[in-house]
């Protein structure tokens, strides 16, 4: 299974990658390469339940979602192995031609995939680990998207691009148009501030996001606070700290409508989390405060369009859900540093638009009265 001709004849492929949105977006270039090499194959993804929407969005790359029931060593869901024997038995009955372990560095992930009874296997191995099939050493020094492209390349599926992608559907665009109209959003003035992240150890303090938002609002930019419904407490702290106005959209958009909003925004300010990968996919400038994560691995590939700000105490990269050491990596990134980076990014955008003859908001726009749709969040939302 190392040549393009062999892969092109493969009929049934299953990919194991049971991870969250940002991780899945980083695998899109590899999925794209695999589909180009095997255009007629039925490609199934073994993923988390939420990935149903991911498979639907990337239906040109994936044909089916098979929900992973969970296992020890996979903290993205409850680590319960009671359903695992039935799951692997069902996989054997499917008689896949190729099973690809695209989840991570090897070990227990390979143990699970190896029980699928496929004709051929591919994936990553850790030092000292050997497997039969097309397995390569975990490329620890590469950025995340290029790790998976290394494997698909070894399979005979060369990459056309390492760029992320997030295709917008007609429903996404319709929701976006309605959102812009409802809140009278002027996208030329829009800065998206996204203070949430799944792990507390990956979150820069909401109060610091508030100060950044206030500084940019004082420059004339319109601030939209975004996030999932589960992040309402974080956004409440942010809005409760802000002195200026902001549009509160936390829990008020679908993922697709949020992506469309990011596409049209002038800047995204966020943690190192899923929305930073959406900004990369949408080619929207960003300032990313990276707390805890391995920036060599997770930083966007375009270092000009995306500014990653980080501090590097000895405990980094972090393996904890909650930081036990005082959260130095987050607290050592100051507000002034983020505001300066944001202003530089906004200025770069304005200069680029001017050079190409397109209309854009200037880096500093005189303030105007906020529309009735731009508001502070009420105290009860905290």
C-alpha positions as CSV (number, residue, x, y, z in Angstrom):
1,X,0.0,0.0,0.0
2,X,2.9,2.3,-0.7
3,X,2.2,3.3,-4.3
4,X,-0.4,5.6,-5.7
5,X,-1.7,2.9,-8.1
6,X,-2.3,0.5,-5.2
7,X,-4.1,3.2,-3.1
8,X,-6.3,4.2,-6.1
9,X,-7.6,0.6,-6.3
10,X,-8.5,0.5,-2.6
11,X,-12.3,0.3,-2.1
12,X,-12.9,0.5,1.7
13,X,-10.8,2.7,4.0
14,X,-11.4,3.4,7.7
15,X,-9.6,6.2,9.6
16,X,-9.3,6.3,13.4
17,X,-9.2,9.9,14.7
18,X,-11.5,10.4,17.7
19,X,-10.7,14.0,18.5
20,X,-12.2,17.5,18.7
21,X,-12.7,20.2,16.1
22,X,-9.3,21.8,16.0
23,X,-7.6,18.4,15.8
24,X,-9.9,17.4,13.0
25,X,-9.3,20.6,11.0
26,X,-5.6,19.9,11.2
27,X,-6.2,16.6,9.5
28,X,-8.1,18.1,6.5
29,X,-5.0,18.4,4.3
30,X,-4.2,14.7,4.8
31,X,-7.8,13.7,4.2
32,X,-7.7,15.8,1.0
33,X,-4.6,14.0,-0.2
34,X,-6.1,10.6,0.6
35,X,-9.3,11.4,-1.3
36,X,-7.2,12.5,-4.4
37,X,-5.3,9.3,-4.3
38,X,-8.4,7.1,-3.7
39,X,-11.2,9.0,-5.5
40,X,-13.6,6.0,-5.6
41,X,-13.0,4.5,-2.1
42,X,-15.6,4.5,0.6
43,X,-13.8,6.3,3.4
44,X,-15.2,6.0,7.0
45,X,-14.1,8.1,9.9
46,X,-14.1,6.6,13.4
47,X,-14.6,9.7,15.6
48,X,-16.5,11.3,18.4
49,X,-20.3,11.8,18.3
50,X,-20.0,15.5,17.4
51,X,-18.0,14.6,14.2
52,X,-21.3,13.8,12.5
53,X,-21.4,17.4,11.5
54,X,-17.7,17.3,10.4
55,X,-18.4,14.3,8.1
56,X,-21.4,16.1,6.7
57,X,-19.4,19.3,6.1
58,X,-16.6,17.4,4.4
59,X,-18.7,15.0,2.5
60,X,-16.3,15.2,-0.5
61,X,-13.6,13.7,1.7
62,X,-15.5,11.4,4.0
63,X,-18.5,9.1,3.4
64,X,-19.4,7.9,6.9
65,X,-19.0,8.4,10.6
66,X,-18.5,5.4,12.9
67,X,-18.8,6.6,16.5
68,X,-16.0,5.5,18.8
69,X,-17.4,4.2,22.1
70,X,-14.4,5.1,24.2
71,X,-11.5,3.4,25.9
72,X,-8.8,3.9,28.5
73,X,-6.2,6.3,27.3
74,X,-8.7,8.4,25.3
75,X,-9.7,11.3,27.6
76,X,-11.8,13.1,24.9
77,X,-14.8,11.1,26.2
78,X,-15.6,8.8,29.1
79,X,-12.9,6.2,29.4
80,X,-15.3,3.2,29.6
81,X,-14.2,0.1,27.7
82,X,-17.4,-1.9,28.1
83,X,-18.5,-1.4,24.5
84,X,-15.1,-1.8,23.0
85,X,-15.2,-5.6,22.3
86,X,-18.5,-5.3,20.4
87,X,-17.1,-2.3,18.5
88,X,-14.0,-4.1,17.3
89,X,-16.1,-7.1,16.4
90,X,-18.3,-4.9,14.3
91,X,-15.2,-3.4,12.6
92,X,-13.9,-6.9,11.7
93,X,-17.2,-7.7,10.1
94,X,-16.8,-4.6,7.8
95,X,-13.7,-6.2,6.1
96,X,-11.9,-2.9,5.4
97,X,-9.1,-3.0,2.9
98,X,-7.1,-0.3,4.8
99,X,-7.2,0.9,8.4
100,X,-5.3,4.1,9.1
101,X,-4.4,5.1,12.7
102,X,-4.5,8.9,12.3
103,X,-5.2,9.5,16.0
104,X,-1.7,10.1,17.3
105,X,1.7,8.7,18.0
106,X,0.9,5.0,18.3
107,X,0.8,2.7,21.3
108,X,-2.8,2.0,22.5
109,X,-4.3,3.6,19.4
110,X,-2.5,1.0,17.3
111,X,-3.6,-1.7,19.6
112,X,-7.3,-0.8,18.9
113,X,-7.0,-0.3,15.2
114,X,-5.0,-3.5,14.9
115,X,-8.1,-5.4,16.0
116,X,-10.2,-4.3,13.0
117,X,-9.2,-7.2,10.8
118,X,-8.3,-5.0,7.8
119,X,-6.3,-6.3,4.8
120,X,-3.6,-3.6,5.4
121,X,-2.7,-1.1,8.1
122,X,-1.0,2.3,8.3
123,X,-0.2,4.7,11.1
124,X,2.4,6.0,13.4
125,X,4.7,4.2,15.8
126,X,6.5,5.3,19.0
127,X,10.2,4.6,19.5
128,X,10.7,0.8,19.9
129,X,7.3,0.0,18.6
130,X,6.9,-2.2,15.5
131,X,3.8,-2.9,13.5
132,X,3.1,-4.7,10.2
133,X,2.0,-2.3,7.4
134,X,2.8,1.2,6.4
135,X,3.9,2.7,9.7
136,X,6.2,5.7,10.1
137,X,7.9,7.1,13.2
138,X,5.8,9.8,14.9
139,X,7.2,13.1,13.3
140,X,7.5,15.0,16.5
141,X,9.2,18.1,15.1
142,X,6.6,18.8,12.4
143,X,3.5,21.1,12.8
144,X,0.3,19.2,13.2
145,X,-1.1,19.3,9.6
146,X,2.3,18.1,8.2
147,X,2.5,15.1,10.6
148,X,-0.5,13.5,8.9
149,X,0.7,14.6,5.5
150,X,3.9,12.6,6.2
151,X,1.8,9.5,6.7
152,X,-0.4,9.9,3.6
153,X,2.7,10.7,1.6
154,X,4.2,7.4,2.8
155,X,1.0,5.7,1.6
156,X,1.4,7.1,-1.9
157,X,-0.9,10.1,-1.5
158,X,1.2,13.3,-2.1
159,X,-0.2,16.5,-0.8
160,X,-1.5,19.3,-3.0
161,X,-1.4,21.8,-0.1
162,X,-1.0,21.9,3.6
163,X,-3.6,24.6,4.0
164,X,-6.6,24.1,6.3
165,X,-10.1,24.4,4.9
166,X,-13.6,24.9,6.3
167,X,-16.2,24.8,3.6
168,X,-19.3,27.0,4.2
169,X,-22.7,25.6,3.3
170,X,-25.6,27.5,1.9
171,X,-27.2,27.2,5.4
172,X,-24.1,28.7,7.0
173,X,-24.2,31.6,4.7
174,X,-27.9,32.1,5.2
175,X,-27.5,32.1,9.0
176,X,-24.6,34.5,8.6
177,X,-26.6,37.0,6.6
178,X,-29.4,36.9,9.1
179,X,-27.0,37.4,12.0
180,X,-25.3,40.4,10.3
181,X,-28.7,41.9,9.6
182,X,-30.2,41.3,13.1
183,X,-27.2,42.9,14.9
184,X,-26.4,45.5,12.2
185,X,-22.8,44.2,12.0
186,X,-20.5,46.2,9.9
187,X,-17.9,43.6,9.0
188,X,-15.3,46.1,8.0
189,X,-15.1,47.1,11.6
190,X,-15.5,43.7,13.2
191,X,-13.0,42.1,15.6
192,X,-14.0,38.7,17.0
193,X,-12.8,38.0,20.6
194,X,-13.2,34.3,21.7
195,X,-12.1,33.8,25.3
196,X,-13.0,30.2,25.8
197,X,-11.1,26.9,25.4
198,X,-12.0,23.4,26.3
199,X,-9.3,23.0,28.9
200,X,-8.9,25.6,31.7
201,X,-5.1,25.3,31.4
202,X,-5.4,26.6,27.8
203,X,-7.3,29.8,28.8
204,X,-5.9,33.2,29.1
205,X,-7.8,35.1,31.8
206,X,-11.2,36.5,30.7
207,X,-10.5,39.7,32.4
208,X,-7.4,40.2,30.2
209,X,-9.4,39.6,27.1
210,X,-11.8,42.3,28.4
211,X,-8.9,44.8,28.5
212,X,-7.8,43.9,25.0
213,X,-11.4,44.3,23.8
214,X,-11.8,47.7,25.5
215,X,-8.5,48.9,23.9
216,X,-9.6,47.9,20.4
217,X,-13.2,49.2,21.0
218,X,-11.6,52.6,21.9
219,X,-9.8,52.5,18.6
220,X,-13.2,52.3,16.8
221,X,-13.4,48.6,16.2
222,X,-16.7,46.7,16.9
223,X,-16.1,43.8,19.2
224,X,-18.1,40.5,19.0
225,X,-17.6,38.1,21.9
226,X,-18.1,34.5,20.6
227,X,-18.1,31.0,22.1
228,X,-20.2,28.0,22.8
229,X,-23.2,27.9,25.1
230,X,-21.1,26.1,27.7
231,X,-18.7,29.1,27.8
232,X,-21.4,31.6,29.0
233,X,-19.7,32.0,32.4
234,X,-16.4,32.9,30.8
235,X,-18.0,35.4,28.5
236,X,-20.0,36.8,31.4
237,X,-16.8,37.6,33.3
238,X,-15.3,39.2,30.2
239,X,-18.4,41.4,29.6
240,X,-18.7,42.2,33.3
241,X,-15.2,43.6,33.2
242,X,-15.4,45.5,30.0
243,X,-16.0,49.3,30.2
244,X,-17.0,49.6,26.5
245,X,-19.8,48.0,24.4
246,X,-19.6,44.6,22.8
247,X,-21.9,42.3,20.8
248,X,-22.5,39.1,22.8
249,X,-22.9,36.1,20.5
250,X,-21.8,33.3,22.8
251,X,-24.1,30.4,22.2
252,X,-26.0,32.4,19.5
253,X,-24.4,31.0,16.4
254,X,-24.0,27.6,14.8
255,X,-20.4,26.5,14.0
256,X,-20.9,27.3,10.4
257,X,-22.3,30.8,11.0
258,X,-19.4,31.5,13.4
259,X,-17.0,30.4,10.7
260,X,-18.7,32.8,8.2
261,X,-18.4,35.6,10.7
262,X,-14.7,34.8,11.2
263,X,-14.3,34.9,7.4
264,X,-15.6,38.4,7.2
265,X,-14.0,39.8,10.4
266,X,-10.8,41.8,10.3
267,X,-9.2,40.0,13.3
268,X,-9.7,37.1,15.7
269,X,-8.3,37.3,19.2
270,X,-8.4,34.0,20.9
271,X,-6.8,31.2,22.9
272,X,-5.0,28.3,21.1
273,X,-8.2,26.4,20.5
274,X,-10.6,25.4,17.6
275,X,-11.4,28.9,16.5
276,X,-7.7,29.6,15.8
277,X,-7.8,26.8,13.3
278,X,-11.0,28.2,11.8
279,X,-9.3,31.6,11.4
280,X,-6.4,29.8,9.7
281,X,-8.9,28.0,7.4
282,X,-10.7,31.2,6.6
283,X,-7.4,33.2,6.0
284,X,-8.5,35.7,8.6
285,X,-5.7,37.4,10.7
286,X,-5.5,36.3,14.3
287,X,-3.7,36.9,17.5
288,X,-3.5,33.7,19.5
289,X,-2.6,33.6,23.2
290,X,-1.1,30.1,23.5
291,X,-1.2,28.8,27.1
292,X,0.3,25.4,27.8
293,X,0.2,24.0,24.3
294,X,3.1,23.0,22.2
295,X,3.3,26.0,19.8
296,X,5.7,24.2,17.5
297,X,3.0,21.7,16.9
298,X,-0.2,23.7,17.0
299,X,0.7,27.2,15.8
300,X,-0.9,28.2,12.5
301,X,1.5,27.7,9.6
302,X,1.3,31.3,8.3
303,X,3.2,33.2,10.9
304,X,2.5,36.5,9.3
305,X,-1.2,36.3,9.2
306,X,-1.4,34.6,12.6
307,X,0.6,36.0,15.6
308,X,1.1,33.4,18.4
309,X,2.0,34.9,21.8
310,X,3.4,32.5,24.4
311,X,5.6,32.2,27.4
312,X,7.7,29.2,28.1
313,X,8.1,28.1,31.7
314,X,9.8,24.7,32.3
315,X,6.5,22.9,32.6
316,X,5.5,23.5,29.0
317,X,4.1,21.8,27.1
318,X,1.3,21.2,29.6
319,X,-0.4,17.8,30.2
320,X,-2.9,19.0,32.8
321,X,-6.5,20.0,32.5
322,X,-6.1,22.5,35.3
323,X,-2.7,24.1,35.8
324,X,-1.1,23.1,39.2
325,X,1.7,25.6,39.0
326,X,0.2,29.1,39.0
327,X,-0.6,29.3,35.3
328,X,2.7,31.2,34.5
329,X,2.5,30.5,30.8
330,X,-0.8,32.4,30.6
331,X,-0.2,35.1,33.2
332,X,3.3,36.0,31.8
333,X,1.6,37.2,28.6
334,X,0.6,40.7,29.3
335,X,-2.4,42.7,28.0
336,X,-0.2,45.4,26.4
337,X,1.6,42.7,24.4
338,X,-1.7,41.4,23.0
339,X,-3.1,44.8,22.2
340,X,0.1,45.8,20.4
341,X,0.0,42.6,18.3
342,X,-3.7,43.1,17.5
343,X,-3.1,46.7,16.4
344,X,-0.2,45.5,14.2
345,X,-2.4,42.8,12.6
346,X,-5.2,45.3,12.0
347,X,-2.7,47.7,10.5
348,X,-1.2,45.1,8.3
349,X,-4.7,44.1,7.0
350,X,-5.5,47.8,6.2
351,X,-2.2,48.1,4.3
352,X,-2.8,45.0,2.3
353,X,-6.3,46.0,1.4
354,X,-5.1,49.4,0.3
355,X,-2.3,47.9,-1.8
356,X,-4.8,45.7,-3.6
357,X,-7.3,48.5,-4.1
358,X,-9.9,47.0,-1.8
359,X,-11.9,49.0,0.7
360,X,-11.0,48.3,4.3
361,X,-11.4,49.9,7.7
362,X,-8.3,51.8,8.8
363,X,-6.3,50.6,11.7
364,X,-7.8,53.3,13.8
365,X,-11.3,54.3,13.0
366,X,-13.0,57.3,14.8
367,X,-15.6,55.9,17.1
368,X,-19.3,56.2,16.2
369,X,-22.4,55.6,18.4
370,X,-23.0,51.9,18.8
371,X,-26.1,50.5,17.2
372,X,-28.9,49.2,19.4
373,X,-27.7,45.7,18.8
374,X,-24.3,46.2,20.4
375,X,-24.7,45.8,24.1
376,X,-23.2,44.7,27.4
377,X,-24.3,41.4,28.7
378,X,-26.7,41.6,31.7
379,X,-25.3,40.6,35.1
380,X,-27.6,37.5,35.3
381,X,-25.7,35.9,32.4
382,X,-22.5,35.4,34.5
